[in-house]
Amino acid sequence: MTSISIIGRGKMGSAIANIAALAGADIQLVNRTAKATKDHPDARYAALGDDLTGELVVLAVPYGAYPNILRHYRDRLGGKVVIDISNTIDFTTYEQPEALVGTSTALELAKQLPGDVAVLKAFNANLAETLITRTNGTTATTVLFAGDDAEGKIALAEIIRAAGLRAVDVGPLQRSRQLEALGFLQMVLASSGKTRFESGFTLLP
């Protein structure tokens, strides 16, 4: 059984925890405090800085919070697979931050971690509502993911599929740039009212 630690208990963190629970994974939820909630009664709760128990570690926080996360955990992630779900957008201009043009948050994160820590990009092209309902229109929600670690991708795909979603491996971590472009476009469309936050892009079978 795969174990997963989810840092952040916002809407996306909760939605991913629901998926992990449906897949029968062992779940640890990490937040500023270890206070438990009724939403995930079978999860273990931990405070930021506590040891991470999951083989997979999901960063379900904004990219701007990554430096603080790394201060706590950078040298304690050996052998784990870190999953970056972030999308960045400057809502004053509806553009990508200049520092990330030509790269991705996942690629930048990988540069900051020890060599024995694998980084995957996943869930950034999914809005939380489509993860919660597990449907996108008339089709099962599709989770696109990228990375260079084969075992990590297999473990993630097994959780996604066991929860009844579709899992599609789009290639190496370099493909995270395209995934983030897709997530960026989705956020812009939803924020401007051209689509709904309950909708999203999907792949037809």
PLY file of the C-alpha trace (Angstrom):
ply
format ascii 1.0
element vertex 205
property float x
property float y
property float z
element edge 204
property int vertex1
property int vertex2
end_header
0.00 0.00 0.00
1.38 3.37 -1.04
1.78 6.02 1.63
1.34 9.71 0.92
2.03 12.92 2.85
0.08 15.98 1.74
1.45 19.34 2.85
-1.37 21.85 2.85
-5.01 21.33 3.74
-6.71 23.72 1.34
-9.16 22.73 -1.38
-6.62 20.95 -3.57
-4.95 19.21 -0.65
-8.32 17.96 0.57
-9.34 16.80 -2.91
-6.10 14.85 -3.34
-6.57 13.34 0.11
-10.02 12.15 -1.00
-8.44 10.44 -4.01
-5.79 8.81 -1.86
-8.45 7.58 0.58
-10.49 6.04 -2.25
-7.31 4.28 -3.39
-6.71 2.89 0.10
-3.44 4.75 0.58
-1.97 5.53 3.99
-2.47 9.30 4.37
-0.64 11.92 6.41
-1.95 15.50 6.34
0.54 18.23 7.25
-0.43 21.78 8.10
0.69 24.60 10.40
-0.86 22.63 13.27
-1.70 18.96 13.70
-5.35 19.69 14.47
-7.55 16.96 13.00
-10.68 17.61 10.94
-13.77 15.52 10.31
-13.15 15.45 6.56
-10.45 12.78 6.68
-11.00 10.68 9.80
-8.59 7.92 8.74
-5.66 10.26 8.05
-2.81 10.98 10.42
-2.32 14.66 11.17
1.02 16.39 11.61
2.36 19.90 12.05
4.79 21.47 9.61
8.27 20.31 10.62
7.15 16.89 11.84
8.63 13.87 10.09
6.97 12.97 6.79
5.71 9.39 6.67
4.69 9.22 3.02
6.69 7.74 0.17
4.95 10.34 -1.99
4.98 13.95 -0.74
2.45 16.33 -2.29
3.13 20.07 -2.04
-0.47 21.30 -2.00
0.51 24.89 -1.27
1.19 27.93 -3.48
4.61 28.08 -5.10
5.43 31.09 -2.94
5.26 28.83 0.13
7.91 26.44 -1.21
10.92 28.22 0.40
9.39 27.76 3.84
8.61 24.10 3.11
12.18 23.52 1.96
13.57 25.15 5.09
11.83 22.42 7.07
12.32 19.46 4.76
14.96 19.92 2.06
17.46 17.58 3.70
14.82 15.17 4.99
13.33 14.08 1.67
15.93 11.49 0.68
14.41 8.66 -1.33
10.97 10.27 -1.52
8.97 11.42 -4.53
7.84 15.05 -4.32
4.76 16.04 -6.33
4.45 19.67 -7.40
0.86 20.71 -8.17
1.37 24.47 -8.39
0.42 26.96 -11.07
1.65 30.53 -10.93
-0.17 33.55 -12.25
0.12 37.25 -11.54
-3.53 38.22 -11.12
-2.70 41.90 -11.60
-1.55 41.24 -15.17
-2.85 37.72 -15.86
0.63 36.78 -16.99
3.25 34.31 -15.85
5.86 35.68 -13.42
8.95 36.78 -15.30
11.24 34.48 -13.28
9.38 31.41 -14.57
9.24 32.26 -18.26
10.90 29.39 -20.14
10.98 27.08 -17.15
8.47 25.57 -14.69
7.94 25.44 -10.96
8.68 21.72 -11.06
12.01 22.19 -12.84
13.00 24.96 -10.45
12.00 22.83 -7.46
14.10 19.92 -8.73
17.16 22.19 -8.83
16.74 22.97 -5.14
16.44 19.38 -3.92
19.11 16.71 -3.34
19.78 14.35 -6.21
18.07 11.38 -4.55
14.72 13.18 -4.43
12.46 12.67 -7.45
10.07 15.42 -8.57
6.81 14.84 -10.43
4.40 17.38 -11.85
0.74 16.40 -11.42
-2.75 17.71 -10.67
-1.94 21.27 -11.78
-4.22 20.94 -14.81
-7.10 19.77 -12.60
-9.42 22.08 -10.73
-10.37 20.74 -7.31
-14.04 20.30 -8.18
-13.22 17.82 -10.96
-11.05 15.82 -8.56
-13.79 15.76 -5.95
-16.50 14.62 -8.38
-14.02 12.49 -10.37
-15.82 13.51 -13.54
-15.28 16.23 -16.09
-18.43 16.60 -18.12
-19.41 13.10 -19.18
-15.95 11.55 -18.81
-13.78 10.48 -15.91
-11.39 13.18 -14.74
-7.96 12.81 -16.33
-4.82 13.54 -14.31
-1.80 14.40 -16.46
1.63 13.96 -14.90
5.28 14.28 -15.85
8.57 13.22 -14.32
11.82 11.32 -14.72
11.32 8.72 -11.96
9.61 5.61 -13.33
8.77 4.04 -9.96
7.32 7.27 -8.64
5.12 7.66 -11.69
3.87 4.08 -11.35
2.96 4.65 -7.68
1.13 7.88 -8.49
-0.72 6.33 -11.43
-1.85 3.42 -9.28
-3.43 5.79 -6.74
-5.15 7.81 -9.45
-6.57 4.76 -11.23
-7.60 3.02 -8.02
-9.72 6.07 -7.22
-11.52 5.79 -10.56
-9.72 8.55 -12.45
-7.69 8.35 -15.65
-3.90 8.72 -15.35
-1.86 9.84 -18.36
1.94 10.00 -18.30
2.94 12.88 -20.59
6.68 12.24 -20.41
9.78 13.54 -18.63
9.85 16.42 -16.17
10.63 18.82 -19.04
7.00 18.34 -20.10
6.01 20.15 -16.89
6.42 23.37 -18.85
3.55 22.37 -21.14
1.46 21.14 -18.20
1.93 24.47 -16.46
0.96 26.34 -19.63
-2.23 24.26 -19.72
-2.94 24.94 -16.05
-2.20 28.65 -16.53
-4.67 28.90 -19.42
-7.32 27.07 -17.42
-6.94 29.47 -14.49
-7.13 32.51 -16.75
-10.29 31.26 -18.43
-11.99 30.42 -15.14
-10.92 33.65 -13.43
-12.23 35.73 -16.34
-15.58 33.93 -16.32
-15.14 32.27 -19.71
-15.33 28.83 -18.10
-16.43 27.60 -14.68
-14.19 26.46 -11.82
-16.20 23.23 -11.88
-15.11 22.57 -15.46
-11.75 21.84 -17.01
-9.89 20.36 -19.94
-10.23 16.65 -20.51
-8.98 13.92 -22.83
-11.62 11.85 -24.54
-11.08 8.07 -24.52
0 1
1 2
2 3
3 4
4 5
5 6
6 7
7 8
8 9
9 10
10 11
11 12
12 13
13 14
14 15
15 16
16 17
17 18
18 19
19 20
20 21
21 22
22 23
23 24
24 25
25 26
26 27
27 28
28 29
29 30
30 31
31 32
32 33
33 34
34 35
35 36
36 37
37 38
38 39
39 40
40 41
41 42
42 43
43 44
44 45
45 46
46 47
47 48
48 49
49 50
50 51
51 52
52 53
53 54
54 55
55 56
56 57
57 58
58 59
59 60
60 61
61 62
62 63
63 64
64 65
65 66
66 67
67 68
68 69
69 70
70 71
71 72
72 73
73 74
74 75
75 76
76 77
77 78
78 79
79 80
80 81
81 82
82 83
83 84
84 85
85 86
86 87
87 88
88 89
89 90
90 91
91 92
92 93
93 94
94 95
95 96
96 97
97 98
98 99
99 100
100 101
101 102
102 103
103 104
104 105
105 106
106 107
107 108
108 109
109 110
110 111
111 112
112 113
113 114
114 115
115 116
116 117
117 118
118 119
119 120
120 121
121 122
122 123
123 124
124 125
125 126
126 127
127 128
128 129
129 130
130 131
131 132
132 133
133 134
134 135
135 136
136 137
137 138
138 139
139 140
140 141
141 142
142 143
143 144
144 145
145 146
146 147
147 148
148 149
149 150
150 151
151 152
152 153
153 154
154 155
155 156
156 157
157 158
158 159
159 160
160 161
161 162
162 163
163 164
164 165
165 166
166 167
167 168
168 169
169 170
170 171
171 172
172 173
173 174
174 175
175 176
176 177
177 178
178 179
179 180
180 181
181 182
182 183
183 184
184 185
185 186
186 187
187 188
188 189
189 190
190 191
191 192
192 193
193 194
194 195
195 196
196 197
197 198
198 199
199 200
200 201
201 202
202 203
203 204
